Amino acid sequence: LWQIKSLALESFIMIHIIVQHILWFIFYPLLKSYRFTVLGREHVPQGAYVFSVWHEQVFMVLGAHAWTGPFMTLASRSKDGDYAAFICKKLGFVPVRGSSRKKNKDKGGKEAMQEYISRMNEGGRGGITVDGPRGPRQVCKVGIVLIAQQTGAPIVPVVAVGRPVWEFNSWDRFKLPKFFSKVTMLYGEPILVDQDATPERIDEYCRLVETRMKELEQRVRSNDYR
């Protein structure tokens, strides 16, 4: 029985690795075919900062920053998170693993947050899918604001719009640009979080992040980059 279980585990791991590489061989040629236009670079500060990203646009934002520096990303401790972490490593990023509790089971979220903050305090840069990993869609969760509060690093809102895209029937309406798509990415003005912000004020910062990102996306879709 032990040998059967061991063989099954080895088979699962091998399949897992094969799927990871299949995904990479799909995503890499897609990514290399995109034509990126990056706007608002003047809003990206020197030193530490953290990008706020919609979950549905994460592949486009990752693609625009691929191999440009050791940006940190957050990936859950799950099978899907394994795939995401593998792709992030291939793109030159540093995945920090962990997510919120699920069914009262610790998923490493607290440890991941501590590691993320520690790296930010050392001058690191990163990005957070602020409505991930499970939504609601385009609703900013508190994590990114707490990171900004505890590190003093600004939040830099960033959106990416691809034309044309495949849109998935998922909670976030995930967008994957088609081959040779044009992808426009726009940075917004940094948001500084008061280190003595109250819980009520932190919630206000979350709503501010949402508002800024929706405004940025609307500007890209209407070709208004002023």
KEMI-532979 format. One line per 10 residues: their letters; for each residue x, y, z of N, C-alpha, C, O. Coordinates in steps of 0.1 Angstrom, whole numbers, plus 5000, padded with zeros to 4 digits. Example, Ala and Ser with C-alpha at 12.3 -4.5 7.8 and 13.67 -1.06 7.14 Angstrom:
BEGIN
as	5132/4943/5078/5123/4955/5078/5132/4967/5078/5142/4967/5085  5128/4978/5071/5137/4989/5071/5129/5000/5079/5134/5011/5080
//
This chain:
BEGIN
lwqikslale	5008/4988/5000/5000/5000/5000/5009/5013/5000/5006/5022/4993  5020/5012/5008/5028/5024/5009/5035/5026/4995/5036/5038/4991  5039/5016/4988/5045/5017/4975/5035/5023/4965/5039/5031/4956  5023/5019/4966/5012/5024/4957/5011/5039/4959/5010/5047/4949  5010/5043/4972/5008/5057/4975/5020/5065/4970/5019/5076/4965  5032/5060/4972/5045/5066/4968/5045/5068/4953/5049/5079/4948  5041/5057/4945/5041/5058/4931/5030/5068/4926/5033/5076/4916  5019/5069/4933/5008/5078/4929/5013/5092/4931/5011/5101/4923  5020/5095/4942/5026/5108/4945/5036/5112/4935/5036/5124/4930  5045/5103/4931/5055/5106/4921/5048/5109/4908/5053/5118/4901
sfimihiivq	5038/5102/4904/5031/5104/4892/5024/5118/4892/5024/5125/4882  5018/5121/4903/5012/5135/4905/5022/5146/4903/5019/5155/4896  5033/5144/4910/5044/5155/4909/5049/5156/4894/5051/5167/4889  5051/5145/4887/5055/5145/4874/5045/5152/4864/5049/5160/4856  5032/5149/4866/5022/5155/4858/5021/5170/4861/5020/5178/4852  5023/5174/4874/5023/5188/4878/5034/5195/4871/5032/5206/4866  5046/5189/4870/5057/5196/4864/5055/5197/4849/5058/5207/4843  5049/5187/4843/5047/5187/4829/5037/5198/4825/5038/5205/4815  5026/5199/4833/5016/5210/4831/5022/5224/4832/5019/5232/4824  5031/5225/4842/5038/5238/4843/5045/5242/4831/5044/5253/4826
hilwfifypl	5053/5233/4825/5060/5236/4813/5052/5237/4801/5055/5245/4792  5041/5230/4800/5031/5232/4789/5026/5247/4790/5025/5253/4779  5022/5251/4802/5017/5265/4803/5027/5275/4799/5024/5285/4792  5040/5273/4802/5050/5282/4799/5052/5282/4783/5054/5293/4778  5052/5271/4777/5054/5270/4762/5042/5276/4755/5042/5279/4743  5030/5278/4762/5019/5285/4756/5020/5300/4759/5019/5308/4749  5024/5304/4771/5024/5318/4775/5036/5325/4769/5035/5337/4765  5048/5319/4768/5060/5326/4763/5058/5331/4749/5061/5343/4747  5054/5323/4739/5052/5329/4725/5041/5339/4725/5042/5349/4717  5031/5338/4733/5020/5348/4734/5027/5361/4738/5025/5372/4732
lksyrftvlg	5034/5360/4749/5040/5372/4755/5049/5379/4746/5049/5392/4744  5058/5372/4739/5067/5377/4730/5061/5384/4717/5067/5392/4711  5048/5380/4715/5042/5386/4703/5035/5399/4706/5031/5406/4697  5033/5403/4719/5026/5415/4722/5034/5427/4719/5046/5428/4719  5026/5438/4716/5032/5451/4713/5028/5460/4725/5016/5465/4725  5037/5463/4734/5034/5471/4746/5036/5485/4744/5046/5490/4738  5027/5493/4749/5028/5508/4751/5027/5511/4765/5017/5508/4771  5037/5517/4771/5038/5519/4786/5037/5534/4788/5046/5542/4783  5027/5539/4795/5025/5553/4798/5025/5556/4813/5022/5548/4821  5029/5569/4816/5029/5573/4830/5041/5569/4838/5040/5568/4850
rehvpqgayv	5052/5566/4831/5064/5562/4838/5069/5572/4848/5075/5568/4858  5065/5585/4846/5070/5595/4856/5063/5593/4870/5068/5599/4879  5053/5585/4871/5047/5582/4884/5053/5571/4891/5050/5569/4903  5063/5564/4885/5069/5553/4892/5081/5558/4900/5091/5563/4894  5081/5558/4913/5092/5564/4921/5104/5555/4922/5104/5544/4918  5115/5561/4926/5127/5554/4929/5125/5547/4943/5117/5551/4951  5133/5537/4945/5132/5530/4958/5120/5520/4958/5116/5515/4948  5116/5517/4970/5105/5507/4972/5091/5512/4968/5088/5524/4971  5083/5504/4962/5069/5507/4959/5062/5494/4957/5068/5484/4955  5049/5495/4956/5041/5483/4954/5030/5486/4944/5022/5496/4946
fsvwheqvfm	5029/5479/4933/5019/5481/4923/5006/5475/4927/5006/5464/4933  4995/5482/4925/4981/5476/4927/4976/5472/4913/4976/5480/4903  4972/5459/4912/4969/5453/4899/4955/5446/4900/4953/5439/4910  4947/5447/4890/4935/5439/4890/4939/5424/4886/4947/5422/4878  4932/5415/4892/4935/5401/4890/4933/5397/4875/4941/5389/4869  4923/5403/4869/4920/5400/4855/4931/5405/4845/4932/5400/4834  4939/5415/4849/4950/5421/4841/4964/5416/4844/4973/5421/4839  4965/5407/4854/4978/5404/4859/4988/5399/4849/5000/5402/4849  4984/5391/4839/4993/5385/4829/4999/5396/4821/5011/5396/4817  4990/5406/4817/4995/5417/4809/5005/5426/4817/5016/5430/4811
vlgahawtgp	5002/5428/4830/5011/5437/4838/5024/5429/4840/5035/5435/4839  5024/5416/4843/5036/5408/4845/5044/5408/4832/5056/5410/4832  5037/5407/4820/5044/5406/4808/5052/5419/4805/5063/5419/4799  5046/5431/4808/5052/5443/4806/5064/5445/4815/5073/5453/4811  5065/5439/4826/5076/5440/4836/5086/5428/4835/5095/5428/4843  5083/5419/4826/5091/5407/4826/5106/5410/4824/5110/5418/4815  5115/5403/4832/5129/5404/4831/5134/5419/4832/5145/5422/4827  5127/5427/4840/5131/5441/4842/5136/5443/4856/5141/5454/4860  5135/5433/4865/5140/5434/4878/5134/5424/4887/5124/5417/4883  5139/5422/4899/5134/5411/4908/5121/5416/4916/5121/5416/4928
fmtlasrskd	5111/5419/4908/5098/5423/4915/5092/5411/4923/5093/5400/4918  5087/5414/4934/5080/5404/4942/5065/5402/4937/5059/5412/4933  5061/5390/4938/5047/5387/4935/5042/5378/4946/5049/5371/4953  5029/5378/4948/5022/5369/4958/5015/5358/4951/5008/5360/4941  5018/5345/4955/5011/5334/4949/5006/5325/4960/5013/5322/4970  4994/5320/4959/4988/5311/4970/4995/5298/4971/5002/5293/4961  4994/5291/4982/4999/5278/4984/4989/5268/4980/4982/5261/4988  4987/5267/4967/4977/5258/4961/4983/5253/4947/4994/5258/4943  4976/5244/4941/4980/5239/4928/4981/5251/4918/4990/5252/4910  4970/5259/4918/4970/5271/4909/4982/5280/4912/4988/5286/4903
gdyaafickk	4984/5282/4925/4995/5290/4930/5009/5285/4925/5018/5292/4922  5010/5271/4925/5022/5265/4920/5025/5269/4905/5036/5273/4901  5014/5269/4897/5016/5273/4883/5019/5287/4882/5028/5291/4874  5013/5296/4890/5015/5310/4889/5030/5313/4894/5036/5321/4887  5034/5307/4904/5048/5309/4909/5058/5304/4899/5068/5311/4897  5056/5293/4892/5065/5288/4882/5066/5298/4870/5077/5301/4866  5055/5304/4865/5055/5313/4855/5062/5326/4859/5070/5332/4852  5059/5331/4872/5066/5343/4877/5081/5341/4877/5088/5350/4873  5086/5330/4882/5100/5327/4882/5106/5328/4868/5117/5334/4866  5099/5322/4858/5103/5322/4844/5104/5337/4839/5113/5340/4831
lgfvpvrgss	5096/5345/4844/5095/5359/4840/5105/5368/4847/5106/5380/4845  5113/5362/4857/5123/5370/4864/5118/5376/4877/5125/5384/4882  5106/5371/4882/5101/5377/4895/5104/5368/4907/5109/5357/4905  5101/5373/4918/5104/5366/4931/5090/5363/4937/5084/5372/4944  5085/5351/4936/5072/5348/4942/5073/5345/4957/5081/5338/4962  5064/5352/4964/5062/5350/4979/5049/5342/4980/5039/5346/4976  5050/5330/4987/5039/5321/4987/5031/5322/5000/5036/5323/5011  5018/5323/4998/5008/5324/5009/4996/5331/5006/4996/5339/4996  4985/5328/5013/4972/5334/5010/4964/5333/5023/4968/5327/5033  4952/5339/5022/4943/5339/5034/4938/5325/5038/4939/5316/5030
rkknkdkggk	4933/5324/5050/4928/5311/5055/4917/5306/5047/4909/5314/5042  4915/5293/5046/4904/5287/5038/4899/5275/5046/4906/5266/5049  4886/5276/5050/4880/5266/5058/4888/5264/5071/4890/5252/5075  4892/5275/5077/4899/5275/5090/4913/5268/5089/4919/5264/5099  4918/5266/5076/4931/5261/5074/4941/5271/5071/4938/5280/5062  4952/5271/5078/4962/5282/5075/4968/5280/5061/4973/5269/5058  4968/5290/5053/4974/5289/5040/4987/5297/5039/4992/5300/5028  4993/5301/5050/5006/5308/5050/5005/5323/5048/5015/5329/5044  4993/5329/5049/4991/5343/5045/4999/5352/5054/5004/5362/5050  4999/5349/5067/5005/5358/5077/5020/5358/5074/5027/5368/5075
eamqeyisrm	5026/5346/5072/5040/5345/5070/5044/5352/5057/5055/5358/5056  5036/5350/5046/5038/5357/5034/5038/5372/5035/5047/5379/5029  5029/5377/5042/5028/5391/5045/5040/5396/5052/5046/5407/5048  5045/5389/5062/5057/5393/5069/5069/5393/5060/5077/5402/5061  5070/5383/5052/5082/5382/5043/5081/5394/5033/5092/5400/5030  5069/5396/5028/5068/5407/5018/5072/5420/5024/5079/5428/5018  5067/5423/5036/5070/5436/5043/5085/5437/5046/5091/5447/5044  5091/5426/5050/5105/5426/5053/5113/5429/5040/5123/5437/5041  5110/5423/5029/5117/5426/5016/5114/5440/5012/5123/5447/5006  5102/5446/5014/5099/5459/5010/5108/5469/5019/5113/5479/5014
neggrggitv	5109/5466/5032/5117/5475/5040/5132/5475/5036/5139/5484/5040  5136/5465/5029/5150/5464/5024/5151/5471/5010/5162/5470/5004  5140/5477/5006/5141/5484/4993/5135/5476/4981/5136/5480/4970  5128/5465/4984/5122/5457/4974/5110/5464/4967/5104/5473/4973  5107/5458/4956/5095/5463/4948/5086/5451/4945/5091/5440/4943  5073/5454/4944/5064/5443/4941/5051/5447/4936/5049/5459/4933  5042/5437/4934/5029/5440/4930/5019/5431/4937/5023/5419/4940  5007/5435/4938/4996/5428/4945/4984/5428/4936/4980/5439/4931  4978/5416/4934/4965/5416/4927/4955/5419/4938/4951/5411/4946  4950/5432/4939/4943/5437/4951/4929/5431/4952/4924/5431/4963
dgprgprqvc	4923/5425/4942/4910/5418/4943/4912/5403/4943/4901/5396/4943  4924/5398/4943/4926/5384/4943/4927/5378/4957/4927/5385/4967  4928/5364/4958/4927/5355/4947/4913/5351/4942/4912/5345/4932  4903/5355/4950/4890/5350/4947/4879/5361/4946/4867/5357/4945  4883/5373/4946/4873/5384/4944/4867/5389/4957/4872/5385/4968  4857/5397/4957/4849/5401/4945/4858/5409/4935/4868/5415/4938  4853/5409/4922/4860/5415/4911/4861/5430/4914/4851/5437/4917  4873/5436/4912/4876/5450/4912/4872/5456/4926/4867/5467/4926  4874/5448/4936/4872/5453/4950/4885/5452/4957/4890/5440/4959  4891/5463/4961/4904/5462/4967/4904/5457/4982/4896/5462/4990
kvgivliaqq	4912/5447/4984/4913/5441/4998/4923/5449/5006/4931/5457/5000  4924/5447/5018/4932/5455/5027/4947/5452/5027/4954/5461/5031  4951/5441/5021/4965/5437/5022/4975/5447/5017/4985/5450/5024  4972/5453/5005/4982/5462/4999/4983/5475/5008/4994/5481/5008  4972/5479/5014/4972/5491/5022/4980/5489/5035/4988/5498/5039  4979/5477/5041/4986/5474/5052/5001/5473/5049/5010/5478/5057  5005/5468/5038/5019/5467/5034/5024/5481/5032/5035/5484/5037  5017/5490/5025/5021/5504/5024/5022/5511/5037/5031/5519/5039  5013/5508/5046/5013/5515/5059/5025/5511/5067/5031/5519/5074  5029/5498/5067/5039/5493/5075/5053/5495/5070/5063/5494/5077
tgapivpvva	5054/5498/5057/5067/5500/5050/5070/5514/5046/5081/5518/5044  5059/5522/5045/5061/5536/5040/5062/5537/5025/5064/5548/5020  5062/5525/5019/5063/5525/5004/5050/5529/4998/5039/5525/5002  5050/5537/4987/5038/5541/4981/5031/5530/4972/5038/5521/4968  5018/5531/4971/5011/5523/4962/5010/5530/4948/5006/5541/4947  5014/5522/4938/5013/5528/4924/5003/5520/4917/5005/5509/4913  4991/5526/4914/4981/5519/4906/4985/5517/4892/4992/5526/4886  4982/5506/4886/4986/5503/4872/4975/5494/4866/4971/5485/4872  4972/5498/4854/4962/5490/4846/4968/5487/4833/4977/5494/4828  4962/5476/4827/4967/5472/4813/4955/5468/4806/4946/5460/4810
vgrpvwefns	4954/5473/4793/4942/5469/4785/4948/5464/4772/4956/5470/4765  4944/5452/4768/4948/5445/4756/4937/5446/4745/4925/5445/4748  4941/5446/4733/4932/5446/4722/4938/5438/4710/4948/5442/4705  4931/5427/4706/4920/5420/4712/4924/5410/4723/4936/5407/4724  4914/5405/4730/4917/5396/4741/4907/5384/4741/4896/5385/4735  4912/5373/4747/4902/5363/4751/4898/5366/4765/4906/5369/4774  4885/5366/4768/4879/5369/4781/4873/5356/4786/4865/5350/4780  4878/5352/4798/4874/5339/4804/4861/5341/4812/4859/5351/4817  4854/5330/4813/4842/5330/4821/4845/5326/4835/4841/5316/4841  4853/5335/4842/4858/5333/4855/4853/5345/4864/4847/5354/4859
wdrfklpkff	4855/5344/4877/4850/5354/4886/4855/5368/4883/4849/5378/4885  4868/5368/4877/4874/5381/4875/4873/5385/4860/4878/5396/4856  4867/5377/4852/4867/5379/4837/4881/5381/4832/4884/5390/4825  4889/5371/4835/4904/5371/4832/4906/5374/4817/4900/5368/4808  4915/5384/4815/4918/5388/4801/4932/5383/4797/4942/5385/4803  4932/5375/4785/4944/5370/4779/4945/5376/4765/4937/5371/4757  4954/5385/4762/4955/5390/4749/4958/5379/4739/4966/5370/4741  4953/5381/4727/4955/5372/4716/4969/5375/4710/4975/5385/4713  4974/5366/4701/4987/5368/4695/4987/5381/4688/4978/5385/4681  4998/5388/4690/5001/5401/4683/4992/5412/4688/4990/5422/4680
skvtmlygep	4986/5410/4699/4977/5421/4705/4985/5433/4709/4997/5432/4712  4978/5445/4708/4984/5457/4714/4980/5458/4729/4968/5456/4732  4990/5460/4737/4987/5461/4752/4992/5475/4756/5003/5478/4755  4982/5483/4762/4985/5496/4767/4985/5495/4782/4975/5491/4788  4996/5499/4789/4997/5499/4803/4999/5513/4808/5007/5521/4802  4992/5517/4818/4992/5531/4824/4994/5531/4839/4986/5525/4846  5004/5538/4843/5007/5540/4857/4999/5552/4862/4998/5562/4855  4994/5552/4875/4988/5563/4881/4997/5570/4891/5007/5564/4894  4992/5581/4897/5000/5588/4907/5001/5579/4920/4991/5573/4923  5013/5579/4926/5014/5571/4938/5005/5576/4949/5001/5587/4951
ilvdqdatpe	5001/5566/4958/4993/5568/4969/5001/5565/4982/5005/5554/4983  5003/5575/4990/5010/5573/5003/5000/5571/5014/4990/5578/5016  5002/5561/5022/4994/5557/5033/4999/5562/5046/5011/5559/5049  4991/5569/5054/4996/5574/5067/4999/5562/5076/4991/5552/5077  5010/5562/5083/5014/5551/5091/5006/5550/5104/5006/5539/5110  4999/5560/5108/4990/5560/5119/4975/5559/5115/4966/5563/5123  4973/5555/5103/4959/5554/5098/4950/5545/5106/4955/5534/5110  4938/5549/5109/4929/5541/5117/4923/5530/5107/4924/5531/5095  4916/5520/5113/4909/5510/5104/4899/5517/5094/4898/5512/5083  4892/5527/5099/4883/5534/5090/4890/5541/5079/4886/5541/5067
rideycrlve	4902/5547/5082/4910/5554/5072/4916/5544/5062/4917/5547/5050  4920/5532/5067/4925/5522/5058/4915/5517/5048/4918/5515/5036  4902/5516/5053/4892/5512/5043/4890/5523/5033/4887/5520/5021  4891/5536/5037/4891/5547/5027/4902/5546/5017/4900/5549/5005  4914/5542/5021/4925/5540/5012/4921/5529/5002/4924/5530/4990  4915/5518/5006/4911/5507/4997/4902/5513/4986/4903/5510/4975  4892/5521/4991/4882/5526/4981/4889/5536/4971/4886/5537/4960  4900/5543/4976/4907/5552/4968/4915/5545/4957/4915/5549/4946  4921/5533/4961/4928/5525/4951/4918/5520/4941/4922/5521/4929  4907/5516/4945/4897/5511/4935/4893/5522/4925/4893/5521/4913
trmkeleqrv	4890/5534/4931/4886/5546/4922/4897/5549/4913/4894/5551/4901  4909/5550/4917/4921/5554/4909/4922/5544/4897/4924/5548/4886  4921/5531/4901/4924/5521/4890/4912/5521/4880/4915/5519/4868  4900/5523/4884/4889/5524/4875/4890/5536/4866/4887/5535/4854  4895/5547/4872/4897/5559/4864/4908/5557/4853/4906/5561/4842  4919/5551/4857/4930/5548/4848/4925/5539/4837/4928/5541/4825  4917/5529/4840/4913/5519/4829/4904/5527/4820/4904/5525/4808  4895/5535/4825/4886/5543/4816/4894/5552/4807/4891/5554/4795  4905/5558/4812/4913/5567/4804/4920/5559/4793/4921/5564/4781  4925/5547/4796/4931/5539/4785/4920/5535/4775/4923/5536/4763
rsndyr	4909/5531/4779/4899/5527/4769/4893/5538/4761/4889/5536/4750  4894/5550/4766/4889/5562/4759/4901/5569/4752/4899/5580/4746  4913/5564/4753/4925/5570/4747/4928/5584/4753/4932/5593/4745  4925/5586/4766/4927/5599/4772/4939/5597/4782/4937/5592/4793  4951/5601/4778/4963/5599/4786/4968/5611/4793/4979/5612/4797  4960/5622/4793/4964/5634/4799/4966/5633/4814/4969/5643/4820
//
